[in-house]
């Protein structure tokens, strides 16, 4: 599904922007320049990118629901593999960057910015939920067609790390995900 590929691309754009925006804001504010229009524009672009990625995620989930209603298992499988397996590098890099950036912010603020840590965590988890809808619907199709797919796999589609492990386990058991 094209929406799954767009959502995956958006996730990587989000990651690039989450690195570029703080670095750019620091660069633009160097030498005592403080906060100016350029800093604000960069922050606004980052926030718009976040919003766009979230919209793409929900459009992708909606496309998965549409494919499920049409019983289009091939499209669901393709989107599921794209989203779950294609996002592994994103989640690894996002985790590393988040630990580095938020650790530095928390240390620099003497712990005050720890109150903001749930925001990026929730944004990332929303992306996992949005991609999990596709996996959940594909597993539901498998169960409806009489194949043995445990309900636990459906639950795992919405949990970080377990979503990828569950996906790999099901794909390997089914012979690479051939429908």
C-alpha positions as CSV (number, residue, x, y, z in Angstrom):
1,X,0.0,0.0,0.0
2,X,1.3,3.4,-0.9
3,X,0.1,4.9,2.4
4,X,2.3,2.5,4.3
5,X,5.3,3.5,2.3
6,X,4.5,7.2,2.7
7,X,4.1,6.7,6.5
8,X,7.4,4.8,6.7
9,X,9.1,7.6,4.7
10,X,7.5,10.2,7.0
11,X,8.8,8.3,10.1
12,X,12.4,8.8,8.7
13,X,11.7,12.4,7.9
14,X,10.5,12.9,11.5
15,X,13.8,11.3,12.7
16,X,15.9,13.6,10.5
17,X,13.9,16.6,11.6
18,X,14.2,15.6,15.3
19,X,17.9,15.8,14.9
20,X,18.1,18.8,12.6
21,X,15.7,21.0,14.4
22,X,17.5,21.1,17.8
23,X,20.9,21.3,16.1
24,X,19.7,24.1,13.9
25,X,18.1,26.0,16.7
26,X,21.4,25.8,18.7
27,X,23.4,26.9,15.7
28,X,21.1,29.8,14.9
29,X,21.2,30.9,18.6
30,X,25.0,30.8,18.9
31,X,27.0,33.8,19.9
32,X,24.3,35.3,22.0
33,X,21.9,35.8,19.1
34,X,19.1,34.3,21.2
35,X,15.7,33.3,19.9
36,X,14.8,34.8,16.5
37,X,12.5,34.3,13.6
38,X,14.8,31.6,12.1
39,X,14.7,29.6,15.3
40,X,10.9,29.9,15.4
41,X,10.5,28.9,11.8
42,X,12.7,25.8,12.3
43,X,10.7,24.8,15.4
44,X,7.4,25.3,13.5
45,X,8.7,23.2,10.5
46,X,9.5,20.4,13.0
47,X,6.1,20.6,14.7
48,X,4.4,20.5,11.3
49,X,6.5,17.5,10.3
50,X,5.3,15.7,13.4
51,X,1.7,16.5,12.6
52,X,2.1,15.4,9.0
53,X,3.6,12.0,10.1
54,X,0.8,11.5,12.5
55,X,-1.8,12.2,9.8
56,X,0.1,9.8,7.4
57,X,0.0,7.1,10.2
58,X,-3.7,7.4,10.6
59,X,-4.3,7.4,6.8
60,X,-2.2,4.2,6.7
61,X,-4.3,2.6,9.4
62,X,-7.4,3.7,7.5
63,X,-6.1,2.1,4.3
64,X,-5.4,-1.1,6.2
65,X,-9.0,-1.1,7.5
66,X,-10.2,-0.7,3.9
67,X,-8.0,-3.5,2.7
68,X,-9.3,-5.7,5.5
69,X,-12.9,-5.0,4.5
70,X,-12.1,-6.1,1.0
71,X,-10.2,-9.2,2.4
72,X,-7.1,-8.1,0.5
73,X,-4.6,-10.1,2.4
74,X,-1.8,-9.5,-0.1
75,X,-2.0,-5.7,0.4
76,X,-2.2,-6.1,4.2
77,X,0.8,-8.4,4.2
78,X,2.8,-6.1,2.0
79,X,2.0,-3.0,4.2
80,X,2.6,-5.0,7.4
81,X,6.1,-6.1,6.3
82,X,6.9,-2.6,5.1
83,X,5.8,-0.9,8.3
84,X,7.1,-3.4,10.9
85,X,10.4,-4.5,9.2
86,X,11.2,-1.2,7.5
87,X,10.8,0.7,10.7
88,X,13.4,-1.3,12.7
89,X,16.3,1.0,11.8
90,X,14.1,4.0,12.6
91,X,13.2,2.8,16.0
92,X,16.8,1.9,16.9
93,X,18.1,5.3,15.7
94,X,15.2,7.1,17.3
95,X,15.9,5.4,20.6
96,X,19.6,6.2,20.5
97,X,19.0,9.8,19.6
98,X,16.3,10.2,22.2
99,X,18.5,8.8,25.0
100,X,21.3,11.2,23.9
101,X,19.2,14.3,23.4
102,X,16.9,13.9,26.3
103,X,19.7,12.8,28.6
104,X,21.6,16.0,27.7
105,X,18.5,18.2,28.2
106,X,17.7,16.6,31.5
107,X,21.2,17.0,32.7
108,X,21.5,20.6,31.5
109,X,18.2,21.5,33.2
110,X,19.0,19.6,36.4
111,X,16.1,17.3,35.8
112,X,13.4,19.8,34.9
113,X,13.0,18.6,31.3
114,X,12.4,15.1,32.5
115,X,8.8,16.2,32.7
116,X,8.7,16.5,28.9
117,X,10.1,13.1,28.2
118,X,6.7,11.5,27.9
119,X,6.0,13.6,24.8
120,X,8.5,11.9,22.4
121,X,7.8,8.6,24.0
122,X,4.0,9.0,23.3
123,X,4.7,10.2,19.7
124,X,6.8,7.1,19.0
125,X,4.3,4.8,20.6
126,X,1.5,6.3,18.5
127,X,3.6,5.4,15.4
128,X,3.8,1.8,16.7
129,X,0.0,1.8,17.3
130,X,-0.6,3.1,13.8
131,X,1.5,0.5,12.2
132,X,0.2,-2.1,14.6
133,X,-3.3,-1.7,13.1
134,X,-2.1,-3.2,9.9
135,X,-0.5,-6.1,11.6
136,X,-3.5,-6.7,13.8
137,X,-5.8,-6.8,10.8
138,X,-3.6,-9.1,8.9
139,X,-3.4,-11.5,11.9
140,X,-7.2,-11.2,12.1
141,X,-7.4,-12.3,8.4
142,X,-5.2,-15.2,9.1
143,X,-7.4,-16.3,12.0
144,X,-10.5,-15.9,9.9
145,X,-9.0,-18.0,7.1
146,X,-8.5,-20.8,9.6
147,X,-4.7,-20.5,10.1
148,X,-3.3,-20.8,13.6
149,X,-2.3,-17.3,14.7
150,X,-2.4,-16.8,18.5
151,X,-4.3,-13.8,19.8
152,X,-1.1,-12.9,21.6
153,X,0.4,-12.0,18.2
154,X,-2.4,-9.4,17.8
155,X,-1.6,-7.8,21.2
156,X,2.1,-7.8,20.4
157,X,1.5,-5.6,17.3
158,X,1.0,-2.7,19.6
159,X,4.0,-3.1,21.9
160,X,7.5,-1.9,21.1
161,X,10.0,-4.6,20.3
162,X,7.4,-7.4,20.7
163,X,5.7,-6.1,17.5
164,X,8.8,-6.9,15.4
165,X,9.5,-10.2,17.2
166,X,5.9,-11.3,16.6
167,X,6.0,-10.2,13.0
168,X,9.3,-12.1,12.4
169,X,7.9,-15.2,14.1
170,X,4.7,-15.2,12.1
171,X,6.5,-14.5,8.8
172,X,9.1,-17.2,9.4
173,X,6.4,-19.7,10.4
174,X,4.4,-18.9,7.2
175,X,7.5,-19.4,5.0
176,X,8.5,-15.8,4.5
177,X,5.0,-14.3,4.4
178,X,3.8,-15.8,1.2
179,X,0.0,-15.4,0.9
